[in-house]
Amino acid sequence: MELRGGTVLGALICTLSLPLAALLLTVPAGSQDADPSRNLGVWEGRWTYHAQDYETPYSHASAYDGTALCNWSPNHGFMVCDFLNNNAPAGFPVNDLAIFSYDPGKKTIARVGVFKDSKPFVQQVTVDGNTWTTSSAIPYKGKTVIYRDVYVFQSATARTTTTQISADGGKTWTIVTKFTAKQVGS
């Protein structure tokens, strides 16, 4: 599996790194326990981001910018984000969706990435304070690697995200992309 060229790994690197961690920051801690699905509302609005890819065994050095427009579905059961990568490198999706949901039975948040050139991809989200992490095991060149995004929020409207790959079961991590994002409107 190559990193770019419409593969799941390439698509994941450029789209999973939008402001997921903001879910925690705009709802007071007490409100999270009362109705955790409300946390999805922090996605609502327009976001801009800049991504810097690094030269690694899994990626090539490049930079690109993009926007995300996130809105509630009509019944407020899902947050739908439409991503547009303005100048992404060859093989990265130009336009794709992320759909966030909360499962009250399992008390989990999930993210589904929808791409034009590959299958939808589901990830569970873990939260530790202002840090949110998505993680998945994916095939890569005959092996399985762990792909994760780590979202760290400085405020409700600013965050950094690193996309990381581990080929040794999570013992060591290679940062392949760093994103900076800010909310620029509703």
C-alpha positions as CSV (number, residue, x, y, z in Angstrom):
1,M,0.0,0.0,0.0
2,E,1.4,3.3,-1.0
3,L,0.9,6.4,1.1
4,R,-0.6,8.5,-1.7
5,G,-2.5,7.7,-4.8
6,G,-6.0,7.4,-3.3
7,T,-5.1,4.8,-0.6
8,V,-6.8,4.7,2.8
9,L,-3.5,5.7,4.5
10,G,-3.1,8.8,2.3
11,A,-6.7,9.7,2.7
12,L,-6.6,9.3,6.4
13,I,-3.5,11.5,6.8
14,C,-5.0,14.5,5.2
15,T,-8.6,14.2,6.6
16,L,-8.5,12.8,10.1
17,S,-6.6,15.7,11.4
18,L,-9.3,18.3,11.8
19,P,-10.5,19.7,15.1
20,L,-11.8,16.6,16.8
21,A,-10.4,17.6,20.1
22,A,-12.4,20.8,20.1
23,L,-15.4,18.6,21.1
24,L,-14.2,18.8,24.7
25,L,-13.3,22.4,25.0
26,T,-16.4,24.3,24.3
27,V,-18.8,22.4,26.6
28,P,-18.3,22.8,30.4
29,A,-17.1,19.6,32.1
30,G,-20.4,19.1,33.9
31,S,-22.4,19.3,30.7
32,Q,-20.3,16.5,29.2
33,D,-21.7,14.0,31.7
34,A,-25.3,15.3,31.3
35,D,-25.3,15.0,27.5
36,P,-22.0,14.0,25.8
37,S,-23.5,14.2,22.3
38,R,-23.6,18.0,22.8
39,N,-19.8,17.9,22.5
40,L,-20.2,17.3,18.8
41,G,-21.5,20.8,18.4
42,V,-18.0,22.3,18.8
43,W,-17.3,21.2,15.2
44,E,-20.0,23.5,14.0
45,G,-18.6,26.3,12.0
46,R,-15.8,27.1,9.5
47,W,-12.2,26.0,10.1
48,T,-9.0,26.7,8.3
49,Y,-5.9,24.6,8.6
50,H,-2.3,24.3,7.4
51,A,-0.6,20.9,7.1
52,Q,3.1,20.1,7.0
53,D,4.1,16.6,5.8
54,Y,7.5,15.3,6.8
55,E,9.9,13.1,4.9
56,T,9.5,9.7,6.5
57,P,9.2,6.1,5.4
58,Y,5.4,6.7,5.2
59,S,5.3,10.2,3.7
60,H,7.0,12.8,1.6
61,A,7.7,16.4,2.6
62,S,5.0,18.8,1.4
63,A,2.6,21.4,2.7
64,Y,-1.0,22.2,2.0
65,D,-3.9,24.3,3.3
66,G,-7.6,23.6,3.6
67,T,-11.0,24.4,5.0
68,A,-13.7,22.5,6.8
69,L,-17.4,23.4,7.0
70,C,-19.1,21.5,9.8
71,N,-22.9,21.4,10.5
72,W,-25.4,19.3,12.4
73,S,-27.5,16.8,10.4
74,P,-31.2,17.8,10.4
75,N,-32.0,15.7,13.5
76,H,-28.9,16.7,15.4
77,G,-27.7,13.1,15.6
78,F,-24.6,13.6,13.6
79,M,-22.0,16.3,12.9
80,V,-21.1,16.4,9.3
81,C,-17.8,18.1,8.2
82,D,-17.0,18.8,4.5
83,F,-13.2,19.1,4.0
84,L,-11.6,20.9,1.0
85,N,-7.9,20.6,0.6
86,N,-6.9,23.6,-1.5
87,N,-3.5,22.6,-2.7
88,A,-2.9,19.0,-1.4
89,P,-0.2,16.9,-2.9
90,A,-1.0,14.4,-5.6
91,G,-2.9,11.4,-4.3
92,F,-4.6,13.2,-1.4
93,P,-8.3,13.6,-1.5
94,V,-9.4,17.1,-2.6
95,N,-12.9,16.9,-1.1
96,D,-14.2,14.4,1.5
97,L,-16.5,14.1,4.5
98,A,-16.2,13.2,8.2
99,I,-19.3,12.2,10.1
100,F,-19.1,12.2,13.9
101,S,-21.6,10.5,16.2
102,Y,-22.0,9.6,19.9
103,D,-23.3,6.2,20.9
104,P,-25.0,6.6,24.3
105,G,-25.2,2.8,24.9
106,K,-21.4,2.4,24.6
107,K,-20.6,6.0,25.7
108,T,-18.2,6.4,22.7
109,I,-17.6,8.9,20.0
110,A,-16.9,7.6,16.5
111,R,-15.6,9.2,13.3
112,V,-16.4,7.9,9.9
113,G,-14.4,9.2,7.0
114,V,-16.1,9.1,3.6
115,F,-13.8,9.4,0.5
116,K,-14.6,9.4,-3.2
117,D,-11.8,6.9,-4.1
118,S,-11.8,4.4,-1.1
119,K,-14.1,2.7,1.3
120,P,-15.5,4.6,4.4
121,F,-13.2,4.3,7.4
122,V,-14.5,4.1,11.0
123,Q,-12.4,5.1,14.0
124,Q,-13.2,5.3,17.7
125,V,-12.1,8.4,19.7
126,T,-10.5,8.4,23.1
127,V,-10.3,11.5,25.3
128,D,-7.8,12.5,28.0
129,G,-8.3,16.1,29.0
130,N,-7.6,18.4,26.1
131,T,-6.1,15.6,24.1
132,W,-8.2,13.4,21.7
133,T,-6.8,10.4,19.9
134,T,-8.1,8.3,17.0
135,S,-6.3,5.1,16.3
136,S,-6.6,2.2,13.7
137,A,-4.6,-0.7,12.6
138,I,-4.2,-0.6,8.8
139,P,-2.3,-2.7,6.2
140,Y,0.9,-1.2,4.8
141,K,3.3,-3.0,2.5
142,G,2.4,-6.5,3.8
143,K,2.5,-5.5,7.4
144,T,0.1,-3.9,9.8
145,V,0.9,-0.5,11.2
146,I,-1.0,1.6,13.7
147,Y,-2.2,5.0,12.4
148,R,-3.3,7.6,14.9
149,D,-4.1,11.3,15.1
150,V,-3.4,13.2,18.3
151,Y,-5.4,16.4,18.7
152,V,-4.2,18.9,21.4
153,F,-6.3,22.0,21.9
154,Q,-4.8,25.2,23.2
155,S,-8.3,26.7,23.2
156,A,-11.8,26.1,21.8
157,T,-10.8,27.8,18.5
158,A,-7.1,26.7,18.1
159,R,-5.4,23.3,18.0
160,T,-2.4,21.3,16.8
161,T,-2.7,17.8,15.5
162,T,-0.1,15.2,14.7
163,T,-0.6,12.2,12.5
164,Q,1.6,9.4,13.6
165,I,2.5,5.9,12.4
166,S,3.8,3.0,14.5
167,A,5.3,-0.2,12.9
168,D,6.1,-1.8,16.3
169,G,2.7,-2.1,17.9
170,G,2.8,1.4,19.5
171,K,6.2,1.3,21.1
172,T,7.6,4.1,18.9
173,W,5.8,6.6,16.7
174,T,6.8,8.5,13.6
175,I,5.2,11.9,13.1
176,V,4.2,12.1,9.4
177,T,2.1,15.3,9.5
178,K,1.5,18.3,11.7
179,F,-1.6,20.4,11.4
180,T,-2.5,23.8,12.8
181,A,-6.1,24.8,12.7
182,K,-8.3,27.7,13.8
183,Q,-12.0,28.4,13.8
184,V,-12.8,31.3,11.5
185,G,-16.5,31.6,11.6
186,S,-19.9,29.9,12.2
